[in-house]
């Protein structure tokens, strides 16, 4: 299940010891709507290994500014509170799987 993340909850989510993925999106963004079902599938497939969440940029200005989000969708990968990877724009499920598998081995 993809978690709803806000400015108030993002720090707690990114401090986890495992891999965390956050999708910075907006409801009006068509490319974001393409990425959403991929992340839904991955949240089920990796449910015991990876935390996946989404943060609405229109409702969470602080996080958008803090992480320098300039375009959407932007997907950030966190490990131990640090950004360890990034995907901008639409990408394939296979690209996400490769990124996840590579980052889980760091």
C-alpha positions in Angstrom: 0.0 0.0 0.0 1.3 3.4 -1.0 1.4 5.8 2.0 0.1 9.3 1.9 3.0 11.5 3.1 2.8 15.2 4.2 5.3 17.8 5.4 4.5 16.7 8.9 5.2 12.9 8.3 8.1 12.9 5.8 10.9 13.0 8.3 9.6 10.0 10.2 9.2 8.1 6.9 12.6 8.9 5.5 14.4 8.0 8.8 13.6 4.3 8.4 16.6 2.0 8.0 15.4 0.4 4.8 14.8 1.9 1.4 12.0 4.5 1.1 10.6 5.8 -2.1 8.6 9.0 -2.3 6.6 10.1 -5.4 6.2 13.9 -5.5 3.1 14.3 -7.6 -0.1 16.4 -8.2 -3.6 15.3 -8.9 -3.7 17.4 -12.1 -0.5 15.9 -13.5 -1.1 13.3 -16.3 2.4 11.8 -16.2 2.0 11.3 -12.5 -1.1 9.3 -13.2 1.0 7.0 -15.4 3.5 6.4 -12.6 1.0 5.9 -9.8 -0.2 2.3 -10.8 3.4 1.2 -11.2 4.2 2.3 -7.6 1.0 0.7 -6.4 2.2 -2.6 -7.9 5.7 -2.2 -6.5 4.3 -1.4 -3.0 2.7 -4.9 -3.0 5.6 -6.7 -4.5 8.1 -5.1 -2.1 5.8 -4.6 0.9 8.2 -6.3 3.4 11.3 -4.6 2.0 10.6 -1.1 0.8 8.3 1.7 2.0 6.6 3.6 -0.8 4.7 6.8 -0.4 3.4 9.8 -2.3 3.5 13.5 -1.4 1.1 16.0 -3.1 3.2 19.0 -4.1 0.2 21.3 -4.0 -0.4 20.6 -0.3 3.2 20.3 1.0 5.3 23.4 0.1 8.0 22.8 2.7 9.0 19.4 1.4 8.9 20.6 -2.2 11.2 23.5 -1.4 13.5 21.4 0.9 14.1 18.7 -1.7 14.3 21.1 -4.7 11.4 19.6 -6.6 11.1 21.5 -9.9 9.2 19.0 -12.1 6.8 16.2 -11.5 6.6 13.4 -11.2 9.9 13.3 -9.3 10.6 10.1 -7.4 13.2 10.2 -4.6 14.8 7.2 -3.1 15.9 7.5 0.6 18.1 5.3 2.7 18.9 6.2 6.3 17.4 9.7 5.8 19.6 10.5 2.8 18.5 10.8 -0.8 20.3 8.0 -2.7 18.5 8.0 -6.0 16.1 9.9 -8.2 13.9 9.4 -11.2 12.4 12.4 -13.0 9.4 11.9 -15.2 7.7 8.7 -16.4 9.7 5.5 -16.2 9.0 1.8 -16.8 8.3 -0.7 -14.0 11.5 -2.5 -15.0 13.5 0.7 -14.5 12.0 1.1 -11.0 12.8 -2.6 -10.2 16.4 -2.2 -11.3 16.8 1.0 -9.3 15.2 -0.6 -6.2 17.4 -3.7 -6.4 20.6 -1.7 -6.9 19.8 0.6 -4.0 18.8 -2.3 -1.6 22.3 -3.6 -2.0 24.1 -0.4 -0.9 
